[in-house]
Amino acid sequence: MIAAIHHEIGNILQPIQTQVRKLAGPLPDESARRKSVELLQERTGALDRLLRNLKDFARPIELRFREVNLEELTQAVIQELREQHKDAALQFETEIAVEAKSCQADGYWLRQVLYNLVRNAVEATTGRETRCVRVRARRDGTDIEVAVEDNGPGIAPSVKNRLFEPFASTKAEAGTGLGLSLCRKIVDLHGGSLAAESAEGSGARFTIRFPARTQDKDPHPIPRSTDE
């Protein structure tokens, strides 16, 4: 049912997105019309993400473990978000420890998790004079720990306790609330955990922990990737 809805709405949405991109091309950067077109791009992009998240959330996720270069994956995510958010005030900082650069994971799904967390951090800093997003990774025993931090307003206490529930959202508007729930589902399947820390008014920190599985005799077996 969800797959059919995704297909039908996607067929309607794709030509709209194509035409909106064409409209944006020749318009002056500061014109009112361009700002309207950029708003259309943002809203159609949000609808596209909602459709993809809804489809991913509903379907069984099959993981394919392989060696992943965490530093390259992080830089790819940041580069994509730089291109989407061309703001001189937005700063990215990365610190990937040498021993944390390589891990065994499903690269596609791990990228989805990191993209969601970094994008949320970017959006949380909107309106700040200086927008700062940090991604740090380190090895902690047999685990990899990845932290995504921002200098946004933090997470409201009313939301914090249900942050990872489906349809709960930290956003004041236009949040679908599926992204973080899907992220936790993916991290759980990796045998790991996803947690949030925040003091309202002083930013947020999301931390992923999962087994590195880089040694021949790793105490963490690769889990079955089913939704049973």
C-alpha positions as CSV (number, residue, x, y, z in Angstrom):
1,M,0.0,0.0,0.0
2,I,2.7,2.5,1.0
3,A,4.8,1.5,-2.0
4,A,1.8,2.3,-4.3
5,I,1.3,5.6,-2.7
6,H,5.0,6.4,-3.0
7,H,4.9,5.6,-6.6
8,E,1.8,7.6,-7.5
9,I,2.8,10.7,-5.6
10,G,6.4,10.4,-6.9
11,N,5.1,10.4,-10.4
12,I,3.3,13.7,-9.8
13,L,6.1,15.3,-7.8
14,Q,9.0,14.6,-10.1
15,P,7.9,16.8,-13.1
16,I,7.0,19.6,-10.6
17,Q,10.5,19.5,-9.2
18,T,12.0,19.5,-12.7
19,Q,10.0,22.6,-13.7
20,V,10.8,24.4,-10.5
21,R,14.6,23.9,-11.1
22,K,14.2,25.3,-14.6
23,L,12.4,28.4,-13.2
24,A,15.2,29.0,-10.7
25,G,18.0,29.1,-13.3
26,P,17.7,32.5,-15.0
27,L,16.3,34.5,-12.1
28,P,18.5,37.2,-10.3
29,D,19.7,36.0,-6.9
30,E,17.9,38.7,-4.9
31,S,14.7,38.9,-6.8
32,A,11.4,38.2,-5.0
33,R,10.4,35.7,-7.7
34,R,13.6,33.7,-7.1
35,K,12.9,33.6,-3.4
36,S,9.4,32.2,-4.1
37,V,10.9,29.6,-6.4
38,E,13.5,28.6,-3.8
39,L,10.6,28.2,-1.3
40,L,8.9,25.9,-3.8
41,Q,12.2,23.9,-4.1
42,E,12.4,23.6,-0.3
43,R,8.8,22.4,0.1
44,T,8.9,19.9,-2.8
45,G,12.2,18.7,-1.5
46,A,10.6,18.2,2.0
47,L,7.8,16.2,0.4
48,D,10.2,14.1,-1.5
49,R,12.1,13.3,1.7
50,L,8.8,12.4,3.4
51,L,7.9,10.0,0.7
52,R,11.4,8.3,0.9
53,N,11.4,8.2,4.7
54,L,7.9,6.7,4.7
55,K,8.8,4.0,2.3
56,D,12.0,3.2,4.1
57,F,10.3,3.2,7.5
58,A,7.6,0.7,6.3
59,R,9.8,-1.8,4.5
60,P,12.1,-4.5,6.0
61,I,15.7,-3.3,5.8
62,E,18.3,-5.7,4.6
63,L,21.8,-4.8,5.6
64,R,24.8,-5.6,3.5
65,F,28.0,-5.3,5.6
66,R,31.2,-4.3,4.0
67,E,34.2,-2.2,4.8
68,V,33.3,1.5,5.0
69,N,35.6,4.5,5.0
70,L,33.9,6.7,7.6
71,E,35.9,9.8,6.8
72,E,35.0,9.6,3.0
73,L,31.4,9.0,3.9
74,T,31.3,12.0,6.2
75,Q,32.9,14.3,3.7
76,A,30.4,13.2,1.0
77,V,27.5,14.0,3.3
78,I,28.9,17.4,4.2
79,Q,29.7,18.3,0.5
80,E,26.1,17.5,-0.5
81,L,24.7,19.7,2.3
82,R,27.2,22.5,1.5
83,E,25.7,22.6,-2.0
84,Q,22.2,22.7,-0.7
85,H,22.9,25.4,1.9
86,K,25.0,28.1,0.4
87,D,25.4,30.3,3.5
88,A,28.7,31.9,4.4
89,A,27.7,31.7,8.1
90,L,27.5,27.9,8.0
91,Q,30.6,26.1,9.2
92,F,31.4,22.4,9.2
93,E,34.0,20.9,11.5
94,T,35.1,17.3,11.3
95,E,37.4,15.2,13.5
96,I,37.6,11.6,12.5
97,A,40.2,9.6,14.5
98,V,42.6,7.4,12.5
99,E,41.4,4.3,14.3
100,A,37.8,5.1,13.5
101,K,38.1,5.6,9.8
102,S,37.4,2.0,8.9
103,C,34.4,-0.1,10.0
104,Q,32.1,-2.9,8.8
105,A,28.7,-1.5,8.1
106,D,26.1,-1.1,5.4
107,G,27.5,2.0,3.7
108,Y,24.2,3.0,2.1
109,W,22.1,2.9,5.3
110,L,24.9,4.4,7.5
111,R,25.1,7.3,5.0
112,Q,21.3,7.8,5.4
113,V,21.7,8.0,9.1
114,L,24.6,10.4,9.0
115,Y,22.9,12.5,6.3
116,N,19.7,12.8,8.4
117,L,21.6,13.8,11.6
118,V,23.8,16.4,9.8
119,R,20.9,17.8,7.9
120,N,18.9,18.2,11.1
121,A,21.9,19.9,12.7
122,V,22.2,22.3,9.8
123,E,18.5,23.2,9.9
124,A,18.7,23.6,13.7
125,T,21.2,26.4,13.3
126,T,19.0,28.5,10.9
127,G,18.9,32.1,11.9
128,R,22.1,32.0,14.0
129,E,24.8,34.6,13.3
130,T,27.4,31.8,13.2
131,R,26.1,28.3,12.2
132,C,28.4,25.5,13.4
133,V,27.9,21.8,12.8
134,R,30.6,19.3,14.1
135,V,31.0,15.7,13.2
136,R,33.4,13.7,15.4
137,A,34.2,10.0,15.3
138,R,36.4,7.9,17.6
139,R,37.1,4.3,18.5
140,D,35.9,3.2,22.0
141,G,37.1,-0.3,22.6
142,T,35.4,-2.5,20.0
143,D,32.8,0.2,19.1
144,I,32.8,3.2,16.8
145,E,31.3,6.4,18.2
146,V,30.1,9.1,15.9
147,A,28.8,12.4,17.4
148,V,26.9,15.2,15.4
149,E,26.7,18.5,17.3
150,D,25.2,21.9,16.5
151,N,25.0,25.3,18.1
152,G,21.2,25.6,17.5
153,P,18.6,26.3,20.2
154,G,18.6,22.8,21.5
155,I,15.7,20.3,22.0
156,A,12.6,21.4,23.8
157,P,11.9,19.3,26.9
158,S,8.4,18.6,25.6
159,V,9.9,16.8,22.6
160,K,13.0,15.2,24.1
161,N,11.3,12.2,25.8
162,R,9.6,11.1,22.5
163,L,12.3,12.2,20.1
164,F,12.7,8.8,18.4
165,E,9.0,7.9,18.2
166,P,7.5,7.9,14.7
167,F,6.0,11.4,13.8
168,A,7.7,13.2,16.7
169,S,9.6,16.2,15.4
170,T,12.1,18.8,16.7
171,K,11.1,21.2,14.0
172,A,8.7,24.1,14.6
173,E,7.3,23.5,11.1
174,A,7.4,21.1,8.2
175,G,8.9,18.3,10.2
176,T,7.7,14.8,9.3
177,G,9.1,13.1,12.4
178,L,10.1,9.9,10.6
179,G,13.8,10.7,10.1
180,L,15.1,10.1,13.6
181,S,12.8,7.1,14.1
182,L,14.2,5.6,10.9
183,C,17.8,6.4,12.0
184,R,17.3,4.6,15.3
185,K,15.9,1.6,13.4
186,I,18.9,1.4,11.1
187,V,21.4,1.8,14.0
188,D,19.6,-0.9,16.0
189,L,20.0,-3.3,13.0
190,H,23.7,-2.5,13.1
191,G,23.7,-3.7,16.8
192,G,24.2,-0.2,18.0
193,S,22.5,2.7,19.7
194,L,21.5,6.3,18.9
195,A,21.1,8.8,21.7
196,A,20.5,12.6,22.0
197,E,21.8,15.1,24.5
198,S,20.7,18.7,24.8
199,A,20.3,21.6,27.1
200,E,17.6,23.9,25.8
201,G,19.2,27.0,24.3
202,S,22.7,25.5,23.9
203,G,22.6,23.1,21.0
204,A,22.2,19.4,20.6
205,R,24.4,16.3,20.3
206,F,23.4,13.1,18.7
207,T,25.7,10.1,19.3
208,I,25.8,6.8,17.3
209,R,27.6,3.8,18.7
210,F,28.0,0.5,16.8
211,P,30.4,-2.3,16.7
212,A,33.4,-1.7,14.4
213,R,33.8,-5.4,13.5
214,T,37.2,-4.9,11.9
215,Q,39.0,-7.7,13.7
216,D,39.1,-11.4,12.8
217,K,37.9,-12.4,16.2
218,D,35.3,-9.7,16.8
219,P,33.1,-10.3,19.9
220,H,30.2,-8.6,18.1
221,P,28.6,-10.9,15.5
222,I,26.9,-9.2,12.6
223,P,23.1,-9.2,13.5
224,R,20.4,-10.6,11.3
225,S,19.0,-7.8,9.2
226,T,15.3,-8.5,9.5
227,D,12.3,-6.8,11.1
228,E,11.2,-9.9,13.0
